[in-house]
Structures are given as structure tokens and as C-alpha cells.
Amino acid sequence: MSTSRLDRLASAAADELLDTTATETNTLARRADLDRLRRNRRGARLTAVATVMVAVLTVLFVQGNFSTDSDPQPMEPVPGLDIGDVPVWYDDAGLHRGNVVEPTPIELRQHAVDAGKVDGVDGALALVRTGAVYLDPATGDVWFHPWGGDPHIVGHNSEEGPGADPNGDTAAWFEGYELVVYDTAVGREISRTWQTLTVSDCNFLCGEHFQGNRFLQVSTERVVWAGGPSGDKTYNYDVSTQRTSVVSPESAFVLGVSSGAEELYADLEVGRLRPSGDYVLGVEPTKEHLAVVVDARTGQWWRVPESGDPSIAWSYGDIALVNTKDGLRACDAARRTCETLPAERPLLMPTN
């Protein structure tokens, strides 16, 4: 075979090899392009999913923030917090629990003088075992303030504010003519019922010696309140049956239910039963109007010294609050001792 023939064959083989290599290269390039396209599409889908998830989470977050201002939510107390027998009151320094002072998100007293409103309008402060429940007098909102936790709105449009059980988790208030019974431990309503008369504020003799409203007793079993313009009718709401009955007025100011022991307290001008039922804190209708503690088990009386014309309230345990022109005192009903508290005026005591 001639040299030229060999050259032509070699040249043809080279061209064929180049064509094959180019084809394979193009194929690989196309595969690489397809792989990049698939990766890009997958990335785009993941980005889209992530964007949607972020949007959904953002909406839920915003809705959650809005709901904290309007909807009742469970509020967990601080674990292991021991309250003990301590006095509780509110003044311009904050909400006092013994030596601890916690700020409140709203003022429990209105200081501004507005058209048609009186300066120094009080809210209402009540106690449950894990915190305080109080009224914003400016808006009618009801707040739950767990000790050591974050306060939260649990009710709306309440004129007179809450009552509560300092030995338990139950609070109650009226929203219009609807009686709301609320469990502060789990953050939900137990019941909501229509009533013929709402709780009255403390006017006349009641207003001289109590602050807030005339809830007389709140527990898991019942809610007792004085209704009508002057609080002359007392109602007992059974939580389990959701039925309301009228209570005899003879026992209304002390027990809220007929007890057969009214003679023990016949000489009291006004009075309030300790939630445990073993003491009554009241005011004598004598010239001095002294605060007195009556042992409901023995009938023995203890007159609190230098306590003329007082405002009175129960706090936690055996602690009775006695507020006179000379200052606020915490009196131990069992030990019959008192101590002066560093309270600023004006102040607000519990409705208990």
C-alpha cells in the first residue's frame, strides 16, 4: 500500500475519532446541563417551599401576638414558688406580695380627672393561689397576673371586676350580664351564664370598709355575690349545675349562704369570711368602728387595737389587712399580732 493511501486512512480514522469524541463530549455536556437544570429546579422548589413556610410561620406568629392581647390563654405559674401567709396590696410602686414588688402592665387606679369621671377610680384586685386577678378601670379588661410570670388579659368589658379564691384557681367576673367562671390554672372558661342581676360595687357601708366589688365567695363549687343597686340581694351560683338561687339576706354580708350561726356576727356592721371558713373579719358598729376578728369555731372576738374606721380585706392564709388613716397593717388572725406595711397612698387591697 502506498504512503498516500496510508495517510488518507489515518486521516479518516482521526476524523472519525474526533467526531466520536465530540459527540461524547456533547452528550456529556447535555447531561451536565440537564443535571444543572434538575438541581436548579429542585433548588427553586425548595426555595418556594421554604418561602411558603416562612410566610405561614410569620402569619401564625403575628396571629399569636394579636391573640395575646385579646384571647384567654393559659398562664403557667413559676414552679416551686411558695407564697405562704403574706399580705398583698397595690400602690404606685406596683403589686406587693410581702417583700416582693412586681410591676403591672396597667394602673389599677385611675388618677386622671376626665369628663364625667371621678379622680381616683379604683379597679378591683382579687387573689388566687398562684397570682392576682385584677381589673383595668380604664378599659374594663380583666387580667391574670401569675406570681413571677407574665400578666395576660383573660376577660373584657367588666364594670366591677373579679372575685377569686385565694386557696384555689377559680376566678369570676361579669361581662355585662354574663357571669364568667374561669380556671386560672389551665387558662379556660369553666362556664358563662346569663344572670338577672350583676355584682354590685361597694357603696354605702360596704364602700366605707371594702374596696372593689361585692363578690362574697368564689370557689370551684360556687360563686356568691351581692347584687342590685345597694347589694341587698345575694345570689349563689352552683358551678356544677349552673343554677342560681337567691340567698337569705340575714347571712349575706358574712357567709353568702345560710349558716344558722348569724348570731355570732349580729354585732358586726359589715364582715367578710376568711376563705377557709374559720375566721370572720369585720367592723363593729360602735362609735370607734374598730376592726374585729371573730373565731368562727369558738365565737371569740379579737378587737384590732387602734383600728378605727378601717378598710379591711383578707390576704393569703391568716393575714388580715386593716387600712386606717395611720397606715396599712397586716394582722395575723391566729396569733393576734399586727405589723405596719410600707404602703404608699393611694393603695388598693384585695376584694377577698
C-alpha positions as CSV (number, residue, x, y, z in Angstrom):
1,M,0.0,0.0,0.0
2,S,1.3,3.4,-0.9
3,T,2.2,6.0,1.6
4,S,-0.6,8.4,0.4
5,R,-3.1,5.6,0.8
6,L,-2.0,5.1,4.4
7,D,-2.1,8.8,5.0
8,R,-5.7,9.0,3.8
9,L,-6.7,6.1,6.0
10,A,-5.0,7.6,9.1
11,S,-6.6,11.0,8.4
12,A,-10.1,9.4,8.1
13,A,-9.6,7.4,11.3
14,A,-8.5,10.6,13.1
15,D,-11.6,12.5,11.8
16,E,-13.8,9.7,12.9
17,L,-12.2,9.6,16.4
18,L,-12.6,13.4,16.6
19,D,-16.3,13.1,15.6
20,T,-16.9,10.4,18.2
21,T,-15.1,12.3,20.9
22,A,-17.1,15.5,20.0
23,T,-20.3,13.5,20.1
24,E,-19.5,12.0,23.5
25,T,-18.4,15.4,24.8
26,N,-21.7,17.0,23.6
27,T,-23.6,14.2,25.2
28,L,-21.8,14.7,28.5
29,A,-22.3,18.4,28.2
30,R,-26.0,17.9,27.7
31,R,-26.1,15.6,30.6
32,A,-24.3,18.1,32.7
33,D,-26.8,20.8,31.5
34,L,-29.7,18.5,32.4
35,D,-28.2,17.8,35.8
36,R,-27.8,21.6,36.5
37,L,-31.3,22.2,35.3
38,R,-32.7,19.5,37.6
39,R,-30.7,20.9,40.5
40,N,-31.9,24.4,39.7
41,R,-35.5,23.3,39.6
42,R,-35.1,21.3,42.8
43,G,-33.5,24.3,44.4
44,A,-36.3,26.5,43.2
45,R,-38.9,24.2,44.6
46,L,-37.1,24.1,48.0
47,T,-36.8,27.8,48.0
48,A,-40.5,28.2,47.2
49,V,-41.4,25.7,49.9
50,A,-39.2,27.5,52.4
51,T,-40.7,30.8,51.4
52,V,-44.2,29.5,52.0
53,M,-43.2,28.0,55.3
54,V,-41.7,31.3,56.4
55,A,-44.9,33.1,55.3
56,V,-47.1,30.7,57.2
57,L,-44.9,30.9,60.4
58,T,-44.9,34.6,60.1
59,V,-48.7,34.7,59.9
60,L,-49.0,32.3,62.9
61,F,-46.6,34.4,64.9
62,V,-48.5,37.6,64.1
63,Q,-51.8,36.0,64.9
64,G,-50.3,34.6,68.1
65,N,-49.1,38.1,69.1
66,F,-52.6,39.5,68.4
67,S,-54.2,36.8,70.4
68,T,-52.2,37.6,73.5
69,D,-54.0,40.9,73.6
70,S,-57.5,39.6,73.1
71,D,-58.0,35.8,73.7
72,P,-57.7,34.0,77.0
73,Q,-54.5,31.9,77.1
74,P,-53.1,29.5,79.7
75,M,-50.6,31.1,82.1
76,E,-48.1,28.9,83.8
77,P,-47.0,29.9,87.3
78,V,-43.4,29.7,88.2
79,P,-42.7,26.1,89.5
80,G,-41.8,25.8,93.2
81,L,-42.9,29.3,94.1
82,D,-44.1,29.3,97.7
83,I,-46.5,32.1,98.5
84,G,-47.1,31.5,102.2
85,D,-49.1,33.7,104.5
86,V,-48.2,37.1,103.1
87,P,-50.0,40.5,102.7
88,V,-50.9,41.6,99.1
89,W,-51.8,45.1,98.1
90,Y,-51.3,47.5,95.2
91,D,-49.9,51.0,95.2
92,D,-47.9,53.3,92.8
93,A,-44.8,51.2,93.4
94,G,-46.5,48.1,91.9
95,L,-48.2,44.9,93.1
96,H,-46.8,43.9,96.5
97,R,-46.6,40.3,97.7
98,G,-44.9,40.5,101.1
99,N,-41.4,41.9,100.4
100,V,-41.7,41.3,96.6
101,V,-43.0,44.0,94.3
102,E,-43.9,43.3,90.7
103,P,-44.8,45.9,88.1
104,T,-48.2,45.7,86.4
105,P,-48.9,46.5,82.7
106,I,-51.7,48.8,83.6
107,E,-52.7,51.1,86.5
108,L,-55.2,49.6,88.9
109,R,-56.4,53.1,89.8
110,Q,-57.4,56.0,87.5
111,H,-55.7,59.2,88.6
112,A,-56.7,61.4,85.7
113,V,-59.8,63.5,86.0
114,D,-61.9,63.1,82.9
115,A,-65.3,64.4,82.0
116,G,-67.9,62.5,83.9
117,K,-65.3,60.5,85.9
118,V,-64.1,60.9,89.5
119,D,-60.5,61.2,90.3
120,G,-59.1,58.1,91.9
121,V,-61.5,55.5,90.5
122,D,-60.4,52.0,91.7
123,G,-60.2,48.8,89.8
124,A,-60.6,45.5,91.7
125,L,-57.9,43.2,92.9
126,A,-58.6,39.5,93.8
127,L,-56.3,36.6,94.7
128,V,-55.9,33.1,93.5
129,R,-53.3,30.7,94.9
130,T,-50.8,31.3,92.1
131,G,-51.4,35.0,91.4
132,A,-53.7,38.0,91.2
133,V,-56.7,38.8,89.0
134,Y,-57.4,42.5,88.6
135,L,-59.5,45.0,86.7
136,D,-58.2,47.8,84.4
137,P,-60.7,50.5,85.4
138,A,-59.8,52.4,82.2
139,T,-60.8,49.7,79.7
140,G,-62.8,47.1,81.6
141,D,-60.2,44.3,80.8
142,V,-59.6,41.6,83.4
143,W,-56.0,40.5,83.8
144,F,-54.4,37.4,85.3
145,H,-51.1,38.1,86.9
146,P,-49.2,34.9,87.9
147,W,-46.7,35.4,90.6
148,G,-43.3,35.6,88.9
149,G,-44.9,35.3,85.4
150,D,-46.3,37.5,82.6
151,P,-49.6,39.2,83.1
152,H,-52.3,38.4,80.5
153,I,-55.8,39.6,79.6
154,V,-58.4,36.9,80.3
155,G,-61.6,38.9,80.1
156,H,-63.2,42.1,78.7
157,N,-65.9,44.6,79.3
158,S,-66.2,44.1,83.0
159,E,-67.5,47.0,85.1
160,E,-66.9,45.8,88.6
161,G,-64.0,43.4,88.1
162,P,-63.2,40.0,89.5
163,G,-63.6,37.9,92.6
164,A,-61.4,34.9,93.3
165,D,-60.4,32.0,95.5
166,P,-57.1,32.6,97.2
167,N,-56.9,28.9,98.1
168,G,-57.6,27.7,94.6
169,D,-57.5,28.6,90.9
170,T,-61.0,29.9,90.3
171,A,-61.9,33.5,89.4
172,A,-65.2,35.0,88.4
173,W,-66.4,38.3,86.9
174,F,-69.3,39.8,85.0
175,E,-69.1,40.8,81.3
176,G,-72.4,42.7,81.1
177,Y,-75.0,40.3,82.5
178,E,-72.9,37.2,81.8
179,L,-71.2,35.6,84.8
180,V,-67.8,34.2,83.7
181,V,-66.2,31.5,85.9
182,Y,-62.6,31.0,84.9
183,D,-59.8,28.5,85.7
184,T,-56.5,30.3,86.0
185,A,-54.5,27.1,86.2
186,V,-55.4,25.9,82.7
187,G,-56.4,29.2,81.2
188,R,-60.0,28.5,80.1
189,E,-63.6,29.4,81.0
190,I,-65.4,26.9,83.2
191,S,-68.8,28.4,82.4
192,R,-70.5,31.5,81.1
193,T,-74.1,32.1,82.1
194,W,-76.7,34.9,81.9
195,Q,-77.8,36.4,85.3
196,T,-80.6,38.7,86.2
197,L,-78.5,40.9,88.4
198,T,-74.8,41.6,88.3
199,V,-72.5,42.1,91.3
200,S,-72.7,45.5,92.9
201,D,-69.9,47.8,93.8
202,C,-69.2,48.5,97.4
203,N,-71.3,51.6,98.2
204,F,-72.7,52.9,101.5
205,L,-71.3,51.0,104.5
206,C,-69.7,48.4,102.2
207,G,-67.8,51.2,100.4
208,E,-66.5,52.6,103.6
209,H,-64.9,49.4,104.7
210,F,-64.2,47.4,101.5
211,Q,-62.7,48.1,98.1
212,G,-63.7,46.7,94.7
213,N,-66.9,44.8,94.4
214,R,-69.3,42.5,96.4
215,F,-68.2,39.1,95.4
216,L,-68.6,37.3,98.7
217,Q,-67.3,33.9,97.9
218,V,-65.6,32.2,94.8
219,S,-64.7,28.5,94.7
220,T,-64.8,25.5,92.4
221,E,-68.2,24.7,93.8
222,R,-70.0,28.1,93.9
223,V,-69.9,31.8,93.3
224,V,-71.7,34.1,95.7
225,W,-72.3,37.8,95.2
226,A,-74.4,40.7,96.3
227,G,-76.4,42.2,93.5
228,G,-78.7,45.1,92.9
229,P,-78.0,48.8,93.3
230,S,-77.4,48.5,97.0
231,G,-76.3,44.9,97.2
232,D,-79.5,43.9,99.1
233,K,-79.9,40.6,97.2
234,T,-77.5,37.8,97.4
235,Y,-77.1,35.1,94.8
236,N,-75.5,31.7,94.9
237,Y,-74.4,30.2,91.6
238,D,-73.7,26.4,91.6
239,V,-70.8,25.8,89.3
240,S,-71.6,22.1,88.6
241,T,-75.3,22.5,87.8
242,Q,-75.0,26.1,86.5
243,R,-78.1,27.1,88.5
244,T,-78.5,30.3,90.5
245,S,-80.6,30.7,93.7
246,V,-81.3,33.6,96.0
247,V,-79.8,33.6,99.5
248,S,-81.4,34.9,102.6
249,P,-80.2,38.5,103.3
250,E,-79.5,37.8,107.0
251,S,-76.2,36.0,106.2
252,A,-75.3,37.8,103.0
253,F,-72.6,40.1,104.3
254,V,-70.6,37.3,106.0
255,L,-71.1,33.9,104.5
256,G,-73.2,34.4,101.4
257,V,-75.1,31.3,102.3
258,S,-77.4,30.5,105.2
259,S,-75.3,29.1,108.1
260,G,-77.6,29.2,111.1
261,A,-74.8,31.0,113.0
262,E,-75.7,34.6,112.2
263,E,-76.0,35.4,116.0
264,L,-72.2,35.2,116.3
265,Y,-71.9,38.2,114.0
266,A,-75.0,40.1,114.9
267,D,-72.9,42.9,116.3
268,L,-70.9,43.4,113.1
269,E,-71.6,46.3,110.9
270,V,-70.0,44.6,107.9
271,G,-67.9,41.4,107.6
272,R,-66.1,39.1,105.4
273,L,-65.5,35.4,105.9
274,R,-62.0,34.0,105.5
275,P,-62.0,31.7,102.5
276,S,-61.1,28.7,104.7
277,G,-64.2,29.5,106.9
278,D,-62.6,29.6,110.3
279,Y,-62.4,33.4,110.8
280,V,-64.6,36.4,110.1
281,L,-63.1,39.8,109.6
282,G,-65.5,42.7,110.3
283,V,-66.2,46.1,111.7
284,E,-68.1,46.9,114.9
285,P,-71.0,49.4,114.7
286,T,-69.8,51.2,117.8
287,K,-68.5,54.8,118.0
288,E,-64.9,53.7,117.3
289,H,-65.8,51.3,114.4
290,L,-62.9,49.0,115.3
291,A,-61.8,46.1,113.1
292,V,-62.5,42.8,114.8
293,V,-61.6,39.2,114.0
294,V,-64.1,36.6,115.1
295,D,-63.1,32.9,115.5
296,A,-66.0,31.1,113.8
297,R,-65.2,27.9,115.7
298,T,-65.2,29.3,119.2
299,G,-67.1,32.6,118.8
300,Q,-64.2,34.5,120.5
301,W,-63.6,38.1,119.4
302,W,-60.4,40.0,119.0
303,R,-60.5,43.8,118.6
304,V,-57.6,45.1,116.5
305,P,-56.0,47.9,118.5
306,E,-56.2,51.5,117.1
307,S,-58.2,50.4,114.0
308,G,-61.0,52.9,113.9
309,D,-62.9,53.4,110.7
310,P,-60.8,50.8,108.7
311,S,-60.9,49.3,105.3
312,I,-60.5,45.6,105.6
313,A,-59.6,42.6,103.5
314,W,-58.2,39.1,103.7
315,S,-54.9,38.3,102.0
316,Y,-53.3,34.8,102.0
317,G,-53.6,32.5,104.9
318,D,-54.4,34.1,108.2
319,I,-53.3,37.5,107.2
320,A,-56.0,40.2,107.5
321,L,-55.3,43.7,106.0
322,V,-56.5,46.7,108.1
323,N,-56.1,50.1,106.5
324,T,-56.7,53.2,108.7
325,K,-55.7,56.8,108.5
326,D,-52.5,55.8,110.3
327,G,-51.4,53.3,107.7
328,L,-51.8,49.8,106.4
329,R,-51.3,46.9,108.8
330,A,-51.1,43.1,108.3
331,C,-52.7,41.3,111.2
332,D,-52.3,37.6,111.9
333,A,-55.7,36.4,112.9
334,A,-54.4,33.3,114.6
335,R,-51.6,34.9,116.6
336,R,-53.4,38.2,117.1
337,T,-50.4,40.3,116.1
338,C,-50.1,43.2,113.6
339,E,-47.2,44.8,111.7
340,T,-47.2,48.1,109.7
341,L,-46.6,47.8,106.0
342,P,-44.6,50.2,103.8
343,A,-47.6,51.0,101.7
344,E,-47.9,54.2,99.7
345,R,-51.2,56.1,99.3
346,P,-53.4,55.7,97.4
347,L,-53.5,52.0,97.7
348,L,-55.8,49.1,96.7
349,M,-56.5,46.0,98.7
350,P,-58.0,42.7,97.6
351,T,-61.7,42.2,97.4
352,N,-61.4,38.9,99.3
